[in-house]
Amino acid sequence: MTPDVIVVGAGPAGAATAILLAEQGLRVVALDRARFPRPRICGEYLSPEAPRLLDRLGVLKAVDAAATPLGGMRITAPDGTRLTGAYRPVGAYRPYREHALAIPRAALDALLVERARALGVDVREETRVTDVAVEGARVTGVEAVDRDRRALSLRAPLVVAADGRASVVAGRLGLRRPHRLRRMALVTYVEGLDDGAGLGEIFVDPPDYSILNPVAPGRANLSLVVPLAHAAPWSARLEAFFAARVRQLPHLARRLAGATRVAPVQALGPLAYTVAPPRHGGVLLVGDAAGFYDPFTGEGIFTALRSAELAAEAARRALERGDCSREALAGFGRARHAAFAGKARLTGALLGLR
Ligand SMILES: Cc1cc2nc3c(=O)[nH]c(=O)nc-3n(C[C@H](O)[C@H](O)[C@H](O)COP(=O)(O)OP(=O)(O)OC[C@H]3O[C@@H](n4cnc5c(N)ncnc54)[C@H](O)[C@@H]3O)c2cc1C
């Protein structure tokens, strides 16, 4: 049976797109090279708007059971000044929840995949997409290898690329571009921290910043973002680089006194890249597959879920009309730009980098 949509990647962007398409009665195949639950390098913070989308996707109750609520964010400036912001209504703005959430990605992503499967999505784990099929001006499907190393050729009127930062789809279509911002993230976990009063914590000390996110009682996700050039010579000795760098950030070092690092340091970089709009029809790019700038605002998952919502709407309209040409799908790019361009400019301004 030919599916209506092939979703490549079942992280938050792909699983959410698959869920929303399945709810519309469409036949969806979702392929992921991983087996869930799987970890993902991430600060594991969900902004107060993300629960609106998780509610719509039918997983909020399960997410709440696995997550830690965060009443606000405490920012420590280079001179030690501390500013604590609570998630409260501001003027006409009402957040969906008056708290953010911290949740291990292994748990969050598995819940979304489980939900997609429960709605009839044909989720195929350990299935790696290796190439994109193109006929003329249209993407017509994908080539993949399944868990038994069998080659698969799948065809559908629409392919949704949700395969993250190393997107095979964006790569094969020649859309990915490097960004001049060259930064790297180092991520680990610490235990034994003093009580953080139910807050996330950011330590800004240019050119670095660090985020502490309490994902479970007594356990926090610790991310450190540094210039790539500073970390690169240490690529074989990241643990030593990480320990020395933390000592250089006095407010973070003081906060971590008495805490123990309980997981290896994982590194990811360069963080930023851009992805051009597709020149072909038959394809939509969502989540990190469509580009990534910086994890500072902790909105990557929200962006992935919101772009999934916009993509599912564009897909529904195009499939209903039987027209998945580039022109018919172009409204998605415009809607995405309208939804995120303002925030992207703000992040750039905050980091003083755009
Ligand atoms: C250091 C760091 C910290 C971050 N912290 C936060 C944070 O605290 N809060 C937040 O909201 N965001 C954060 N982000 C951003 C967030 O992690 C991403 O924006 C989010 O994961 C995007 O979701 P996605 O579904 O697009 O991609 P992913 O989560 O990367 O999912 C992509 C999926 O595609 C699959 N895949 C990849 N290639 C293939 C292939 N060839 N074939 C089949 N499957 C494939 C992968 O296995 C994966 O499951 C952070 C990012 C970084 C780098």
The ligand as a Gaussian input file, in Angstrom:
#p B3LYP/6-31G(d) Opt

LIG

0 1
 C       23.300000      21.292000      22.849000
 C       21.857000      21.480000      22.526000
 C       20.957000      21.758000      23.555000
 C       19.608000      21.941000      23.277000
 N       18.759000      22.198000      24.285000
 C       17.449000      22.364000      24.030000
 C       16.517000      22.570000      25.087000
 O       16.872000      22.579000      26.278000
 N       15.202000      22.740000      24.767000
 C       14.777000      22.731000      23.471000
 O       13.582000      22.930000      23.223000
 N       15.632000      22.498000      22.450000
 C       16.941000      22.306000      22.702000
 N       17.801000      22.041000      21.669000
 C       17.275000      21.916000      20.311000
 C       16.511000      20.594000      20.143000
 O       17.272000      19.514000      20.619000
 C       16.174000      20.365000      18.661000
 O       15.740000      21.581000      18.096000
 C       15.121000      19.267000      18.507000
 O       15.646000      18.033000      18.910000
 C       14.658000      19.193000      17.058000
 O       13.825000      18.083000      16.886000
 P       13.809000      17.313000      15.477000
 O       12.737000      16.300000      15.586000
 O       13.814000      18.287000      14.376000
 O       15.242000      16.612000      15.398000
 P       15.841000      15.421000      16.282000
 O       15.375000      15.509000      17.662000
 O       17.313000      15.454000      16.055000
 O       15.246000      14.109000      15.634000
 C       15.675000      13.684000      14.368000
 C       15.395000      12.197000      14.238000
 O       15.751000      11.809000      12.909000
 C       16.393000      10.556000      12.969000
 N       17.253000      10.460000      11.790000
 C       18.346000      11.209000      11.494000
 N       18.846000      10.829000      10.309000
 C       18.071000       9.829000       9.862000
 C       18.105000       9.013000       8.698000
 N       19.047000       9.162000       7.753000
 N       17.153000       8.080000       8.537000
 C       16.189000       7.904000       9.470000
 N       16.127000       8.633000      10.616000
 C       17.045000       9.582000      10.786000
 C       17.166000      10.579000      14.279000
 O       17.422000       9.270000      14.754000
 C       16.214000      11.352000      15.179000
 O       15.351000      10.503000      15.915000
 C       19.152000      21.855000      21.925000
 C       20.048000      21.566000      20.897000
 C       21.383000      21.383000      21.190000
 C       22.332000      21.086000      20.063000

